Amino acid sequence: LFVGSRDPRKNLRLLLKLFTLQEFEKQRLIVVGGNSKSFSQLDLAELPNVEFKNGCDDKELASLYHNAKALINPSLYEGFGLPLIEAMASGCLLILSDIEVFKEVAGNGATYFDPNSIDSASDAVRNFLNLTEETKKQQIRQNYIRSKDFTWEKSSRKLLDFINSI
């Protein structure tokens, strides 16, 4: 599962290239999110194992997180990564680019890869698919607990504390 806009910085081209590899052609990718108005639109190839959803309601998105093998995000850069928190809270495992913000949010609860390398991405997916069930259960528990650290109340409190400190 990929959740996000189709901005070039989201690196969907790498993800689609990954899903054309013979090794992963039997894996299914669902891409949730529309084209961005802020960035040039990407022409994304249609693949038999990739489904594009231009939007879905909260109930459908929750179901997608719950039923996905993993959230995969190859972003080159991000400001935060709200879909990571949603996935963590839903019991969805993570395969993420190794950018700092993702490491800050997910810690050691994800399988990471270099977003500039198809080889690194394919190694990460291969490694993920070979995780033991016990390791997956541990990551799900750990990520669920960690997701509770990221609430709107805690974020607003930190912002207010910072504003009051200056």
Residue, then its C-alpha position, 0 to 999 in steps of 0.5 A: l500500500f502507498v498513501g500520498s499524492r503523486d508529487p515527484r518527491k514521492n518517488l512513485r517511479l521507483l515504486l512502479k519500477l520495483f513492481t515491474l521486476q519479475e520477482f515482485e510481479k505477483q505482489r499487488l500494489i495499491v496507490v491511494g492519492g491523487n495528482s498534486k496541484s502544486f507539482s507537475q503531474l507524473d505520467l505513471a504507467e499502468l501495470p497489471n499488479v498496480e491499482f490507483k485509487n484517486g481517493c477513498d473515505d476514512k473507512e476504506l483507508a482504514s481497511l486498506y491499512h488493516n489488510a495490507k502486507a505493508l505501507i511502502n513509501p519511497s519518498l525522497y523527502e517529507g515534512f513528517g509522514l502522517p500515513l506512517i502514523e496511520a499505518m502504525a496505529s492500524g497494525c500495518l507494517l512499514i517499508l520506508s525510504d531511509i530519510e531522516v524524518f521516517k527514521e525519526v517517526a518509525g525508529n527501528g519499526a520499519t524496513y528501510f531502503d535507499p530511495n535512489s536505488i532500485d536494488s536497495a528497494s528490491d533488497a528491502v522488499r525481499n527482506f521484508l517478505n522473509l521476516t518471521e511471523e514473530t518479528k512481524k508481530q513484534q514490529i506491529r506491537q512496537n509500532y502501535i505503542r509508538s503511534k500513541d506518541f503522535t497525537w494532535e494534543k501532544s503536538s499542539r502542546k509542544l507547539l504551545d510550549f515552544i511559543n511560550s518559551i520565546 
